[in-house]
Amino acid sequence: MTPIRPTATLLPVAVLALGALALGACAPDVHDEMPGRAQAAPPASAQSGGLKTLRQIQAEENARPLPPPRPQPAPAPPQKLSDASQAPGQPPDQPPVRRRGSSSPPPPPIDQPATPALPAPGSTQGLTDRAKRDLMSPEVDRLRTEDAMGRLDPLQQRDLLRKQQDLRQYGPGPLGY
């Protein structure tokens, strides 16, 4: 047998002791805030470090004191009127308001040019139908030729009838059918 070295046996014990000290340092500091009164155990979420429910989070938010309100900036001092016809509470960029009892005539109305009426946009339905018909007609022509030669099975004949109905829906073609 080989002799056991004292460092080999003390090393794991020392590591465990350091780990226990580190865990102890991370543990929450528990102290009695109200001595002389029995206190309930902390909630399970605080003990296990688990997730909090929405109600717990809202309760914590409501328990926090609100920050003090920010001081409002002082209102600007009133400006002196440069024009006697300008009302005191009116912004300077608006036309002056006529005072009651004034002998001056009202200002002339501002004529704004009327915006021209735009014509209604034309319908594109005819163009869309023509494009669909142009895309479908070569396939329908091929199926008609195959049907005339007797080469279509019943499923292909059904497809031909459906496509012909779709072509009729889009209106007559350039040849009138």
DATARA-V965143 format. One record per run of one state. SS is the DSSP state (H for helix, E for strand, L for the rest). FROM is the first residue (numbers start at 1). LEN is the number of residues. If there is no record, write none. Layout:
# DATARA-V965143
ss->SS from->FROM len->LEN
ss->SS from->FROM len->LEN
This chain:
# DATARA-V965143
ss->L from->1 len->5
ss->H from->6 len->21
ss->L from->27 len->17
ss->H from->44 len->5
ss->L from->49 len->5
ss->H from->54 len->10
ss->L from->64 len->61
ss->H from->125 len->24
ss->L from->149 len->5
ss->H from->154 len->16
ss->L from->170 len->8
